[in-house]
């Protein structure tokens, strides 16, 4: 997940508390309202569930091992040897489990020196004959450098949570997709170039923009009814608030409600049923350019974000299990009717 007002500008992430803080100042009730906001918007009302790893019928331990396998590659920025190694590992993994895999390759000029760089979205089709489909996606590139690291912003960035966690959940979910009792098809798309940036002015969301434009223009003979983007879902201190755009868009609002209702039914309290941040991420391209109603599942409250500290020890098998379980159970009950925009 990156910051940028648009595909080439610095992202604005607006916390819910900031909005209410303005109201408080205007009304002259700063102290009382600020205190209320702190409780309403913070962790005071975001209780953790009592679920243990062995209580969850989703193999979080194996997902964590997949995350370790990915992190052991090291940095995986777009066009790098690490990214190419990751692509080989993932293609073999999904093919072994029955997925139809292809790499959607495209080229961009390098943001610094202009030389051509080849990027590739890794796409996995499950039940490719079905015309009604659901899209599950995550970015699998890592930031070239830990730009927000206070000591060494040009150091080594592994991106365990930001770049690895969504991939690990999908790797584990792939074991269950072929036998999942659904009548629609499911596609995984691992998006490249989400944050192939060296300066704040560089363009974000390159892979999702390319995929969205391809889908909108090519009319591939099937329809994505829903899209779900997983980003930064491995934090050991998991708190997943609803994302503002995903809640406010008319066509994705029912999707958000269904996923968070699934979490409530499963008693996964880390899915908090209110919005906290407005975040610009790949779901904007998928929805606004591709016309795919896509919501974002993200734990944005992650102190090691974009620092050298984003390593596997900050993630947990339990968090991966909770997210994977909620997504899987939502898939089993997903409704495929038309959405309003």
C-alpha positions in Angstrom: 0.0 0.0 0.0 1.4 3.4 -1.0 0.6 7.0 -0.6 -0.7 9.2 -3.4 -3.6 11.5 -4.2 -3.6 10.0 -7.7 -1.4 7.7 -9.6 1.4 10.2 -9.5 0.9 12.3 -6.4 1.4 11.9 -2.7 -1.4 10.0 -1.1 -3.7 11.6 1.4 -4.9 9.2 4.1 -7.7 10.9 6.0 -8.4 9.4 9.4 -12.0 9.5 10.7 -10.8 11.3 13.9 -9.5 14.2 11.8 -13.0 14.9 10.4 -14.6 15.0 13.8 -11.8 17.1 15.2 -12.8 19.9 12.8 -16.4 19.6 13.9 -15.3 19.9 17.6 -13.3 23.0 17.0 -16.1 24.7 15.1 -18.6 23.8 17.8 -16.4 24.9 20.7 -16.5 21.4 22.2 -13.0 20.3 21.5 -12.2 18.4 24.7 -15.5 16.5 25.0 -15.8 15.5 21.4 -12.1 14.7 21.0 -12.3 12.3 23.9 -15.4 10.7 22.4 -13.7 10.4 19.1 -10.6 8.8 20.7 -12.8 6.1 22.1 -15.1 5.7 19.0 -12.3 5.7 16.5 -9.4 4.1 18.3 -8.5 0.7 19.7 -10.7 1.1 22.8 -13.7 -0.2 20.9 -11.6 -2.5 18.6 -11.6 -5.7 20.7 -9.5 -8.7 19.8 -11.2 -12.0 19.4 -10.3 -14.9 21.7 -9.8 -17.3 18.8 -6.7 -19.4 18.8 -4.9 -20.8 15.7 -6.3 -24.3 16.4 -9.9 -22.9 16.5 -9.8 -21.6 12.9 -10.4 -24.0 10.0 -7.9 -22.2 7.8 -4.3 -23.3 7.8 -2.6 -20.1 9.2 0.5 -22.0 10.1 1.0 -23.1 6.5 0.2 -19.6 5.2 2.9 -18.2 7.6 5.4 -20.7 6.1 4.4 -19.4 2.6 5.1 -15.9 3.9 8.5 -17.0 5.2 9.3 -18.6 1.8 8.4 -15.3 0.0 10.4 -13.2 2.5 13.4 -15.5 2.2 13.7 -14.3 -1.4 14.5 -10.9 0.0 13.4 -7.6 -1.7 11.0 -8.1 -4.6 10.7 -4.8 -6.4 9.3 -4.7 -10.0 11.7 -6.1 -12.6 14.2 -7.3 -10.0 15.8 -10.8 -9.8 13.8 -11.3 -6.5 10.5 -10.6 -8.4 11.4 -13.1 -11.1 12.2 -15.7 -8.5 8.9 -15.0 -6.8 7.0 -15.4 -10.1 8.5 -18.8 -10.7 7.6 -20.0 -7.2 4.1 -18.7 -7.4 3.4 -20.0 -10.9 4.6 -23.5 -9.9 2.5 -23.3 -6.7 -0.8 -22.4 -8.3 -0.3 -24.7 -11.2 0.3 -27.6 -8.9 -3.0 -26.9 -7.1 -4.9 -26.8 -10.4 -5.0 -23.2 -11.3 -4.5 -21.9 -14.9 -1.7 -19.4 -14.6 -0.5 -16.7 -17.0 1.7 -13.7 -16.8 0.3 -10.4 -18.1 3.5 -8.7 -19.2 3.9 -5.0 -19.9 6.7 -2.5 -20.1 7.2 0.8 -18.5 10.1 3.3 -18.5 12.2 3.1 -15.3 11.1 6.1 -13.1 14.8 7.2 -12.6 16.7 6.5 -15.8 14.0 5.8 -18.4 15.3 2.4 -19.4 12.5 -0.2 -20.2 11.4 -2.4 -17.3 9.2 -5.4 -17.8 6.4 -5.9 -15.2 3.9 -8.7 -15.0 0.6 -9.3 -13.2 0.4 -12.9 -12.3 -3.2 -14.2 -13.0 -4.7 -17.5 -11.8 -8.0 -18.8 -13.1 -10.0 -21.3 -11.2 -13.0 -22.8 -13.0 -12.2 -20.8 -16.2 -15.3 -21.9 -18.0 -17.6 -20.0 -15.6 -18.7 -16.5 -16.8 -19.7 -15.0 -13.5 -16.5 -14.5 -11.5 -15.0 -13.0 -8.3 -11.6 -11.3 -8.3 -9.2 -11.7 -5.3 -6.1 -9.7 -5.6 -3.0 -8.4 -3.8 0.1 -6.6 -4.9 3.2 -8.7 -4.8 5.9 -6.1 -5.6 7.8 -4.4 -2.8 9.0 -0.9 -2.4 12.5 -0.5 -3.8 13.7 1.1 -0.6 12.3 1.7 2.9 11.6 5.3 2.2 10.2 6.1 5.7 12.9 4.5 7.7 14.3 7.0 10.1 17.9 5.6 10.0 18.5 4.2 6.5 15.8 5.1 3.9 18.0 3.5 1.2 18.4 0.3 3.0 17.0 -3.2 2.5 13.2 -3.6 2.4 11.7 -7.0 2.7 8.0 -6.0 2.8 6.7 -9.0 4.8 3.3 -7.4 5.5 3.3 -4.8 2.7 3.8 -7.0 -0.3 3.9 -10.5 1.3 0.9 -11.1 3.5 -1.8 -10.9 0.9 0.2 -13.3 -1.3 0.6 -15.8 1.5 -3.2 -15.8 2.2 -3.9 -16.4 -1.5 -1.3 -19.2 -1.6 -3.1 -21.0 1.3 -6.5 -20.3 -0.1 -5.5 -21.9 -3.3 -5.6 -25.3 -1.5 -9.4 -24.9 -1.0 -10.6 -23.1 -4.1 -10.9 -26.2 -6.4 -13.4 -27.8 -4.0 -15.1 -24.7 -2.7 -18.9 -25.1 -3.0 -19.6 -22.1 -5.3 -21.1 -21.8 -8.8 -19.0 -18.9 -9.9 -15.4 -18.8 -11.1 -12.6 -17.2 -9.0 -9.5 -15.4 -10.3 -6.4 -14.4 -8.3 -4.5 -11.5 -9.6 -1.1 -10.6 -8.1 -0.5 -7.0 -9.1 2.9 -5.7 -10.0 4.1 -2.1 -9.9 1.9 -1.0 -7.0 4.7 0.9 -5.5 7.6 1.0 -8.0 8.5 4.4 -6.8 11.7 6.3 -6.0 10.3 9.7 -5.6 6.9 11.0 -4.4 6.1 12.2 -7.9 6.4 8.7 -9.4 3.3 6.8 -10.5 1.7 4.2 -8.3 -0.7 1.3 -9.2 0.9 0.5 -12.5 -0.2 -3.2 -12.5 -3.8 -2.5 -11.4 -4.2 0.2 -14.0 -2.9 -2.0 -16.8 -5.1 -4.9 -15.7 -8.2 -2.6 -15.3 -7.7 -1.0 -18.8 -7.2 -4.5 -20.3 -10.3 -5.8 -18.7 -12.5 -2.8 -19.7 -11.2 -2.8 -23.3 -10.9 -6.5 -24.1 -14.3 -7.7 -22.9 -12.9 -11.2 -22.1 -16.3 -13.0 -22.1 -16.8 -13.1 -18.4 -17.8 -10.6 -15.7 -16.2 -9.8 -12.4 -19.1 -9.4 -10.1 -17.0 -8.5 -7.1 -13.3 -7.7 -6.3 -11.5 -8.0 -3.0 -8.1 -6.4 -2.5 -5.9 -7.8 0.3 -3.1 -5.5 1.5 -1.2 -5.5 4.8 -3.3 -8.3 6.4 -0.6 -10.1 8.4 0.1 -7.7 11.3 0.3 -9.6 14.5 -1.7 -6.7 16.1 -4.5 -7.0 13.7 -7.2 -4.4 13.4 -9.1 -4.1 10.1 -11.4 -1.1 9.8 -13.6 -0.6 6.8 -12.0 1.7 4.2 -13.9 4.9 3.4 -14.1 4.6 -0.4 -15.2 1.0 -0.1 -18.0 2.0 2.2 -19.2 5.1 0.4 -19.3 3.7 -3.2 -22.8 2.4 -3.8 -21.7 -0.6 -5.7 -19.2 -1.8 -3.1 -21.2 -1.0 0.0 -23.0 -4.3 0.0 -19.7 -6.1 -0.5 -18.2 -4.5 2.6 -21.3 -5.2 4.6 -21.3 -8.9 3.6 -17.6 -9.4 4.4 -17.8 -7.7 7.8 -21.0 -9.5 8.6 -19.2 -12.8 7.8 -16.5 -11.7 10.3 -19.1 -10.9 12.9 -20.7 -14.3 12.4 -17.3 -16.0 12.8 -16.6 -13.8 15.8 -13.4 -12.4 14.2 -13.6 -9.1 16.1 -10.5 -7.7 14.4 -12.8 -6.8 11.5 -14.1 -3.5 12.9 -17.5 -2.5 11.4 -16.8 1.2 10.8 -14.5 3.2 8.6 -11.3 4.9 9.9 -9.2 5.9 6.9 -9.7 6.9 3.2 -6.9 5.0 1.4 -5.7 5.2 -2.2 -4.8 1.7 -3.3 -5.2 -0.6 -6.2 -8.9 -0.9 -5.6 -9.3 2.6 -7.1 -8.0 1.5 -10.5 -9.9 -1.8 -10.5 -13.2 0.0 -9.7 -12.9 3.4 -11.4 -11.0 2.3 -14.5 -12.0 -1.4 -14.8 -15.6 -1.1 -13.6 -15.0 -3.9 -11.1 -16.8 -3.3 -7.7 -13.7 -3.8 -5.5 -13.3 -3.2 -1.8 -10.1 -3.0 0.2 -9.2 -5.1 3.2 -6.3 -3.5 5.0 -4.8 -3.0 8.5 -3.4 0.5 8.0 -2.3 0.9 11.6 1.1 -0.7 11.1 4.1 1.3 12.6 6.8 -0.5 10.5 5.1 0.5 7.2 7.7 1.4 4.6 10.6 0.9 7.0 13.3 -1.8 7.3 11.2 -3.1 10.2 8.5 -4.6 7.9 9.8 -8.1 8.6 8.1 -11.5 9.1 8.4 -11.3 12.9 5.9 -8.4 12.9 3.3 -10.8 11.3 1.5 -13.8 12.7 0.0 -17.1 11.5 -3.1 -16.2 13.5 -3.7 -13.0 11.6 -3.3 -14.7 8.3 -5.7 -17.4 9.4 -8.4 -14.9 10.5 -8.3 -13.0 7.2 -8.2 -16.2 5.1 -11.1 -17.7 7.0 -13.3 -14.6 6.6 -12.6 -14.4 2.9 -13.2 -18.1 2.3 -16.5 -18.1 4.2 -17.6 -14.9 2.5 -17.0 -16.6 -0.9 -19.2 -19.5 0.1 -22.1 -17.2 0.7 -21.4 -14.5 -1.9 -24.4 -13.2 -3.9 -23.9 -12.5 -7.5 -26.7 -10.0 -8.3 -26.2 -6.7 -10.0 -24.7 -3.7 -8.2 -25.8 -0.1 -8.4 -23.3 2.6 -9.2 
